[in-house]
Amino acid sequence: MQADTTPKYEHAYRVILGRLKAGRYPIGGRMPTESELARHFDVSRVTIRRALDMLVQDGYVESKQGSGYTVLTLSPASDTCLTSFTDAMLRAGHEPTSRFLSLDHFAPGAPEIADLPPELSDTPITRLIRLRLVDGTPRMLVMTYAPSHLLKDATAADFPETGPAQSILRILSSRFRLNWSAACEDISPVLADADMARIFEIEPGLPLLKQACSAFDDQGRMVFHEDVFRNGRVSFNLSPRARTPRHH
């Protein structure tokens, strides 16, 4: 039997990451201390600090002097449009919920998908529409498009409406095994039409922010596209810091 040559810090990193993704440590909550984790894994604090630094680099947790490590997100991303809305709201102390509106399938060339990027023009498309609410107030209308073969057998039951599992990034990754490594985004103002105004409970003609985001795999193939319509103020944090991709 071959001996396990995985470094101790790498083993600790994988175990802690698994616990994060299993919901062991809540978003916005503090991680166990370095001393507690070092005792648990029977390693030095230097070793456990290296494992935690990997989680910081990957974007899952943050470290603050005197405060230890805090869980940021379960779906870290280097692109604005691939940041988990669910995690951001939970971290800010709000209650995000989702309202499932529809799940539709379209043949190539259908008028409902005519405005999608050309990379999705020659394949059957599945469209998911959800309304995202914050503390009960409608904030985002999200239209997610993906090749139908990537969302095979999708039903409304695949899209929870409460809790951390409602994150579309985690659903696409865990339930449908979609993988992406890059994205592009276009942001533009639009005016609310009658349907949008009814959904957001606002007057027709008021401005909304539209974010169009496309995600690509390592081979440059588009795996999904989202049109997100936002109501209310939106803030973006831009940082020159780049994370080193790590495959799990």
KAHU-V840242 format. One record per residue. RES is the residue in one small letter. SS is DSSP state (A for helix, B for strand, O for the rest). Layout:
res = {RES RES}
ss = {SS SS}
This chain:
res = {m q a d t t p k y e h a y r v i l g r l k a g r y p i g g r m p t e s e l a r h f d v s r v t i r r a l d m l v q d g y v e s k q g s g y t v l t l s p a s d t c l t s f t d a m l r a g h e p t s r f l s l d h f a p g a p e i a d l p p e l s d t p i t r l i r l r l v d g t p r m l v m t y a p s h l l k d a t a a d f p e t g p a q s i l r i l s s r f r l n w s a a c e d i s p v l a d a d m a r i f e i e p g l p l l k q a c s a f d d q g r m v f h e d v f r n g r v s f n l s p r a r t p r h h}
ss = {O O O O O O O A A A A A A A A A A A A A A O O O O O O O O B O O O A A A A A A A A O O O A A A A A A A A A A A A A A O O B B B B O O O B B B B O O O O O O O O A A A O O A A A A A A A O O O O B B B B B B B B B B B O O O O A A A O O O O A A A O O O O B B B B B B B B B B O O B B B B B B B B B B B A A A A O O O O A A A O O O O O A A A O A A A A A A A A O O O O O O B B B B B B B B B B O O A A A A A A A O O O O O O B B B B B B B B B B O O O O O B B B B B B B B B O O O O O O O O O O O O O O O O O O}
